[in-house]
Every structure is written in structure tokens, then in C-alpha cells.
Amino acid sequence: MELTSADITQYEEEGYLVVRDALDAAELNRFDKAFRTHLDELHPSDLKYPDPGRYTLAKSCMADPDLAFVVEHPNIVEPARCLLQEDPILTAFVIYDRTPGGPGIPAHNDYKRWRPVGSSMNWLFTVVPLCDFDERRGQLFVAPGSHRLERVQPGPGRAQEVSEAVRPDDDAFVDPELCRGDLLIMNMHCWHRAAPNHSAEHRLGFFNKYAGISCPPATGYYLFNDDAFNALSTAGQRYIAVHSDRPISRARMLLQRGDRYLFAEGENGLHLPGGPTWRESAIPDWDIGNYIASVHGHMRDQVRVETPWASYIGDYYENGDVCRVYGYELNDNGFPVAYEGEWLDFDNVEERATQGYELEAIATWNRPDVTRGKGVTQAQARIDQYAY
């Protein structure tokens, strides 16, 4: 599916685009049927389905190939590639079921610095309704032009700056009149809201999110399991950045100052500051993949440093599990005291680092073709996600 120049202009100016009849009846029926075999996996589990509520099926449910096929559907990924202006990478696969009487969602935008699905600097939604989003089932409203891209500016260091979002007026929202099988593509900064389900029927749709390949989420990606990866075709597997059945059991920080990098002393020699991960729960949602809180705790203990933000570098195997590595570049504004640990230049890292992936992490951190954002912890985001 090719977008016209008018389509691209509308997306750039208004922050959204509707493509009619992106999926055909057979594809929609296939997806419908598969979804109904996963009802025991719906979140939140404390509600009794189908009592009134808003339920989601996410995580690695796309291990079912009758769900996963939409991830690589050409009528979804090709428009996404065109609007991102680079290859898309799947950051979230979510199916929503707003049951009869289920509540709406207030106005918001989804650039979120604490979320794997929201902290990339270039991502978009691909929303496909499995029923008409009308007045009975609940419209999805969008606010044209609310993405306000002038808020995004280069930062003084490696990460871009994003100023506080500007909330649109209540009367700025419009109904794009989404019907079953349509595709709504929405910019990450575009404000939207959803009406309650006043009907006796379910309001279903899938809301996939794709980031540009050069713009990884600042918190790190959601880690899909191997079955989810293998449910895609060989060609479609390129839309998954990271996958493993092994847990992300460690998180570390690459701290750079000039051409040197700070390493901590450990039992087995020098290592990047960090250690075992733990799940932060300051915001009650699925922010699986954000381990900045874990690495902050280890940095305080090991090198007496806490950074205002962190930016994801990559995932590497360490002791059989996955280690998530973040980066931060120090300036000269800190108090002039000696740091715990040892500063190493590149050659010394090669000679003395103990895990074996440090040189690769440094090379990735220094790539000029990667656009980075600022990831924060849930606790930081509760105060003001734009403040740091």
C-alpha cells in the first residue's frame, strides 16, 4: 500500500492519517477467531471478564500466528515505514476489548519517558478497529495538529530534549469515524481520547506501536519471547529488535566523560556499575523493560552517582541471562570530588573489562546515526516526566 503525497502531508500537519479498509474480511475474521482463544490471558486479572471494563491482551500473545500476522501486514508496515521515514520496529502488540459498559479514556498523548512503548523519539500507533468505533461502542477522538513537533529539540548532549506537552482544548478533538478494518496511524505526540462503550457489544481493536529503527526506546525495548519472534515469517522477524526466553536479570550503566568510561570494582574485576534487576511499581502498569530504577540503585551503592536520566544502549548476555545496558554522558557541572571506581579509556577497557560486551556497548553508544531520548524511572515520572 502506497501513501500519496497528500496522505503524507496530512500526517505531518495533523498528526494522524486514516487508511480505509486496510484489512479485508477474511483477515479480520481470522484475527477475531484467534483472539477469542486467549480470553483467559486478559489483563487486568482482578476484573471478572466480561464485566464492564477495559481489558488488554498484550505481552507475547503474538506467539499465536493467527494474531501475529498483522505485525508484518504490508498494509500496516509499509505506511508505517513511509511515515517514520525508516524501517519500523515493533515496540508494542496490544489488543483492546472495552466490554459493554466499559469506561472511556480521558485526553492524553503517549510520549512517555518511563515506558518502553513511549520513550522512542520517533514512533507511531497503528490502530485497526475490529468493529465500528461509533457513538454506541465509543469513538476514538483525535486532536489534529496537537503533536506540536516544535517541542522536540536537540539536547546539549547525546539525547534530544522534549518540552512539556501542550494540552489541546476540549473542542479541538474530532471523530475520524473509524470502521472495522480501517487503519488509523497516529503520531506519538498526538492527543487522543476514547468514549465509553454504551452498547451491548464488545469494542475491539488492536493498537500496535512501531518505532523507527534508528530511534530505540530510551528505557529499552519490551523483550518479546522466542515464540513471539518465531510466529513471524523470516522476513517479518526484522520488525523485532530484541527477543529471548531468558530474563533481563541485570542492568548496567555506561558513564562517559570525554574519552573515558567509569568502571566499578567487583569480586571478579572491573565491571560497569550495575547489578541484579528488580521491578519498579510506582506506576501501576506494564512498564516491563524499564530497569533504570535498578541501575540507579546500584550506581548509588557502587560509584556514588545518580543520573537524572538514562538512555538505552543494548542488551547483552551475561552469566546466561540478559543484561540491559544504559548510557549517560557526564558534563563538568558536578561537584569536584573523586569518583568511586576507575576511569578507563577505550584501550584499557579492552584490556581490563570482565564481561566481554563492553567494547560493543561503547561503539553502539557512540554511533552518530542513533537518535536517543531520555528515559526516567516511574518514580521520577510521577513528579514530572519533562523535568529532568
C-alpha positions, 0 to 999 in steps of 0.5 A: 500500500502506497501513501500519496503525497497528500496522505503524507502531508496530512500526517505531518500537519495533523498528526494522524492519517486514516487508511480505509479498509486496510484489512479485508474480511477474511483477515479480520475474521481470522484475527477475531477467531484467534483472539477469542482463544486467549480470553483467559490471558486478559489483563487486568486479572482482578476484573471478572471478564466480561464485566464492564471494563477495559481489558488488554491482551498484550505481552507475547500473545503474538506467539499465536500466528493467527494474531501475529500476522498483522505485525508484518501486514504490508498494509500496516508496515509499509505506511508505517515505514513511509511515515517514520521515514525508516524501517519500523520496529515493533515496540508494542502488540496490544489488543483492546476489548472495552466490554459493554459498559466499559469506561472511556479514556480521558485526553492524553498523548503517549510520549512517555519517558518511563515506558518502553512503548513511549520513550522512542523519539520517533514512533507511531500507533497503528490502530485497526478497529475490529468493529465500528468505533461509533457513538454506541461502542465509543469513538476514538477522538483525535486532536489534529495538529496537537503533536506540536513537533516544535517541542522536540529539540536537540539536547546539549548532549547525546539525547534530544530534549522534549518540552512539556506537552501542550494540552489541546482544548476540549473542542479541538478533538474530532471523530475520524469515524473509524470502521472495522478494518480501517487503519488509523496511524497516529503520531506519538505526540498526538492527543487522543481520547476514547468514549465509553462503550454504551452498547451491548457489544464488545469494542475491539481493536488492536493498537500496535506501536512501531518505532523507527529503527534508528530511534530505540526506546530510551528505557529499552525495548519490551523483550518479546519471547522466542515464540513471539519472534518465531510466529513471524515469517523470516522476513517479518522477524526484522520488525523485532529488535530484541527477543529471548526466553531468558530474563533481563536479570541485570542492568548496567550503566555506561558513564562517559566523560570525554574519552573515558568510561567509569568502571566499578570494582567487583569480586571478579574485576572491573565491571560497569556499575550495575547489578541484579534487576528488580521491578519498579511499581510506582506506576501501576502498569506494564512498564516491563523493560524499564530497569533504570530504577535498578541501575540507579540503585546500584550506581548509588551503592557502587560509584556514588552517582545518580543520573537524572536520566538514562538512555538505552544502549543494548542488551547483552548476555551475561552469566546466561541471562540478559543484561540491559545496558544504559548510557549517560554522558557526564558534563563538568557541572558536578561537584569536584570530588573523586569518583568511586571506581576507575576511569578507563579509556577505550584501550584499557577497557579492552584490556581490563573489562570482565564481561566481554560486551563492553567494547560493543556497548561503547561503539553502539553508544557512540554511533552518530546515526542513533537518535536517543531520548531520555528515559526516567524511572516511574518514580521520577515520572510521577513528579514530572516526566519533562523535568529532568 
